[in-house]
């Protein structure tokens, strides 16, 4: 069928909203008419670096309504309202153990440009377009595997909820599912973008005693305070990991914190997250940090610290996202304070304003009448 999609033809070039052809869903897939889709940093960097083959249709925080179902789909039906999440095979040992973000085919299924059966479903004439995160939701319609479509209450206003499928899930689940801090614990979150602020809101939901937000923008730190941060540190003029860590320790009686979460993917900040830990503290990295150099004895072994990578919050989206929705309904997870809406035609503006930091979480409205 003919759809409209924002196509990434080449790196470091604007997306172009164009006509494309979308194939029909196969046995275990559904076709979703998109209402809106969040823009994640992973969408932006895919236009700059070789994360996925181009040309492609990006987008991986979609929300919409099912229009078609494959013959093997029994858990979803036409008319169901769904949030879309990342792709996994559902068959490997990691998926079966409840770790779909660590699926053994995760890179292939999310960044390889193909669906699970090795085919592509998007075309412009003879030119195939790559798929992204098993979704490609910067479009009016998307084909996804049934595992990636999470049914939600039809009374929900879908335009808000796409970002739960990736970025907000990552930050909140890192706290709630991985760290699981106790009331008396301390947590420092480095970077107050969408992922970091989701983590701060989640820490507040756990009634964590001290929640420290670290960033270089005063306006974001003020927002962090309104969302649950008890202490803020502006690291704009701090020139080393040691200086940042010392600033964190100064607000924690000199000891450091039990948990740190780095969302920046800046190597110096990632190291600061380690150095800011108390004895037996745990640092989690959720960003795509490149090279990270440290003195293992001084930075880790001496205080028995732990360093871990956290992908997608190690959540099971089908179970965790409904919990986030309930928290949002109760006012405990007010992520709407992070959002600015854009039309599909203004997608490049959304990308630019996300990059310059003036907008925390862009959401692209696909169906303006929804």
N, C-alpha and C positions, 0 to 999 in steps of 0.2 A: 504494500500500500504506500501511497505517497504521503510523506510527512515533511514538516519543517524541522531543521536541526541546525545547531551552531557547530560548524565544521572547522576543525583545526587542520589546515592543509600543510603547514610547515612550522618549524620552530621559530619563535620570536616574531610571529606574525599575528595580527588580530584574527579572532574567530569570525567566520562569515556565516550569517543565517541564510540557509539555502534550502532548496528542495532536495529530498533524498528518497530512496525507496527502501522500505523495511519489509523483510520477509515475514511470513506467518510463523507463529510459535510452533515449536516441535512438541514432542510427546510430554515432556516434563516441564514445559515452560508456559508462561502467561504473557499476554500483551497488555501493557498498562498505558492508559491515557494519562499523561502527566498533568497534574495541577500546578505543582511548583517543585523546584529542586534547589537545595542549598549549594553554595559554592564553597569548596574546601581548598585549603592550600595545595593539596595534592592535584587538584585540577589546574591550578596556576602553574606549578612547576612542571607539569606535563607539557605545557606550551613552551617551556624553556630548555628542557633537557630530555634526553632519550629515555623517558620512563616507559613509554609505550609507542609502538610504531604509528607514524602518521602517514597519510591522513586518517583522522579518527573523529568520532563524536565523543566528547568528554562528558563529565557529569556523573556523580555517584551518590547523591543524597536526595533521591527522588521520592515523591509522594504522589499518588494518583489513584485511579479507579480502573479495575480490571475490565477489559473489553473482550478478550478472548482467552480461552484456556486450552492447553493441549489435552489430548485424549487420556494421558496418564496422570492428570492432575485431579486429585480427589479432595484436597484440603482447602481449595479456593474455588470461587465461582465468579461468573460474570457479575459485575456490579459491586464486588467487594472493594472496600477502601483499604489501601495498603501503603506502608512505608517500605522503601527499598533499602537493602543493605548490601554489604560486600559479598563477593562470590566465594563459594567453597564447594568441594566435591561431594561432601556428605558421606564418603565411603572409606576414606583412609583412617588410620589408627588415631590421628589427632582429632579429626572431626568426630569420630565415634566416642572419643574420650571427653568430648565437650569443649574442644579448643578449635573451633572453626577458623579463627584468625591465624592459626598455625597449620592450616591444611597443607598437606604436602604439595598440592598443586596451586597454592595461593598466588604465587608470582605469575604462573601461566594463565590462570583464570582471570586475574584482575588487571594484569599489565601486558599480556601477550597479544591482545587484539582480537582473539578468537573466543568463541563459546566452547563449552566443555567437549563438544563433539568435533572440534577442530574447524568449524565453519564460521563464516561471517554472515551477518544478516542485513547489513546496511550497504547500500550501493548508490553511486551516481553514475548512471550509464554503465560502462564496463569497469569503472573504478570502484573497487571495494573499499569500504571505510571500516577502520578498526573499531572494536568494542572496548569500553573502558570499565573496569570494575564489574564486569558482567551486567552493566546497565546502559551506559551512554544516555544519561537522562537530561542532557541539554538538548531536548527535542520534544516534540509534541507527543510522541509515543516511544515506548521502549519494550524490548523483549527481555525478560529475566527468567532465570530458573525459579521454580516454585520455592526453593529454600531461601531465596533472596527477597521474597515478598511477604511481609508481615502484616497480617490482617489486623485492622484497628476499628474502633467504634465509628460507624458512619456519621455520627453526630459531631465528630471532631472536625474542626476547620483545618483541612489538610494542608493549606498553604504554609502553616507554621512548622510542620512536623518532619519534613525531609531531613533537616540537619541532625536529627536523632540517629540517623542511619550510619553516620561515620564520626564526624568531629566531636559532637557532644557526647556520644557513646564512649569515645576514646577517653576523654577527660574524666567523665563521671565514673566510668567503670574501673579506671585505674585506681580510684580511691575506694569505691564501694566493694569491688570484687577482688582486687589484687591486694592493696594495702590493708583494707579493713581496719582502720585506726580505731582506737578506743577513745572514750571521752577525755581522758587526761593526756592524750598524746598531742604532739605538735606536727604540723605539716607546713612545708614551704613549697610554693608553686612558682616556678620561674617562667615568666611569660604569661601575660593576661590577654591573650587572644581568646578565640572561642573555646579551644580545648582547655586552656588554663582556667578560664572562668567557670567552665563546666566542672572542673575539679574542685574549685573553691566552693561552688554551690553544693557539691556532693559532700565535701568535708563539713560544711555547716549542717547538712542533713544528718551527719554522724555525731553532731554536737562536739566536734573536736575543740579542745580547749584553746589552742593557739593556731591560727591559720595565717600564714605570712605570704603576702603577694609581692613578687619581685619583678619589676619592669622598669623601662626607661621613660615611660610616658605618665605624667601626673594624672591626666584625665582618665586613663585606664585604671590606674591605681585607685582613684576615687570610686570608679564603678566597682572595682573589686571589693572595696570596703562596703559598698551598699549591698553587695551580694553575699557577704559573709566573712571577708578577710578581717581579722582582728588587728593586724599589723601590716604596714606596707614599707617596702624598701625601694627607693629610686636608685637604680644602679647606673644611671646615665654617665656619671663622671668617675665611675670606678673602672680602673684600667686592667685589672687582673682577676683571675679566679680567686686568689687569696684575699683581695680586697672585698670582693662580693661576699665571700664566705665570712669574713670578719664582720661585715655589716649585719649579716644574718645572726651571727653568734652574739652580737651586741644586744640584740632584742630577745635573746633566749638565755639570759643569765650566763653567757659565755660558753655554754655547753654545745649548742647546735640543736638540730631538730631530729625527730625520730624518722620522719619520712620527707623526702624531697622528690618533686616531680618536675623534670625539665621538659618544657614544650617548645623551646626555641630552636633546637637543632643547631645552636651556635656552640662550637666546641669549648670555648672559654666558659660559657655559662653551664654547659654540661659538667665540666670539671668542678665549677663552683658548687653545683648541686651535690657532688660527692664530698667536697671539702666542708660543706655546711652541716654535715651529719654529726649527730651525737654518737657516742659509743653504741655499737650494734645497730646503728641506723641503716635505713634502706633508701637508696636512690633509684628512681625509675626514669628511664628515658623513653619518650614517646615520639620525638621528632627524628627526622632522618639525619642525625649527626654524622659527620664524616669522620675525620681522624680525631681520636681522643687519646692524648698522652698524659700519663700520670706516673708518679712514683708509687708502685704498688705497696711497698712496705709502709711508707709514711701516710699515704692517702687511704689505704684500705686495711691492710693487715694489722697495723698498730692499734686500731680501734675496732677491729672485727666488723667493718662495715660491709654492706652488700650493694652491688650494682646490678640492675636488671633492665633488660629491654621489655617494653610492654606494647604489644600490638593490638589495636582495637579494644584495649581494656581487657583482653582475654575474656570477653563476654560471649554468652550465647544470645544473640540479638532477639530471637523469638521469645526468650524469657525476660531479658533485661529491658528492652525498649518499652514494653507495656508498663513496667515498674516506673520508668522515667515519666511516662505519660501521666500516670496516677500522681506522681510527685508534682508534676506541673499543674495538674488540676487543683491540687491542694495549696498551690502557691509556694511550694518548697523548692522548685526548680524553675525560676522565672527567666528562662532563656530568651523570652521575647524582648528583653531589654538589650539584647545584643544585635538585633536584626534590622536590616534595611532591605526593602523590596525593590526589585528592578524588573522591567520587562525583558523578554528574550532579546528584543532589538537592542537593548542597552547592556548586553552581557559584557562587552569590553570595558564599559565604564565601571561596572561592578568589579571586574578583575583589577582595574587600575586603582580603585578606591580601597579595595582589600589590600593591595600591595603597599599603598602609601600609609596604611594604618588608620585612615579616617573612618573606615567601616570595619566592624568586627566580624559580622556574619552576614554576607549578602545572601538573599534568597531570590532566585529567578522565578518570576511568575510566568508559567507557561500558558495557563488558561486564565485570562484576565476576568472571566465571568464566573469563576468558581467561587 
